[in-house]
Amino acid sequence: MRLLQLLIILVVITAGAVYFNYGTIEPCGVMREQIRRDAARHGGDFGGFVASVMPDSVINSMVAAQYDRPVTPYLCLKIATGIERPPEIKRQ
């Protein structure tokens, strides 16, 4: 019983930290927010502005094209944790 309480507390603390940092606990929402932050960091003022106003559907389409499959919460979770990497681009 004590172990279950500890596990529940850890899950709540982790979910709270993720929500505080990203504004959502949904895996795809976390992934999209991280993409926006990276674009703002590396894209300068204009790139950051464009990334901030880009709809979720556009980001989902770009991710789906890069991974060559539809965006699912499972894929988003794998991308966010670093388990899934984009396929290598073959040069001709």
Secondary structure, DSSP 8 states (H G I E B T S, - for coil): -HHHHHHHHHHHHHHHHHHHHHS---HHHHHHHHHHHHHHHHSHHHHHHHHHH--HHHHHHHHHHHHTS---HHHHHHHHHTS---------
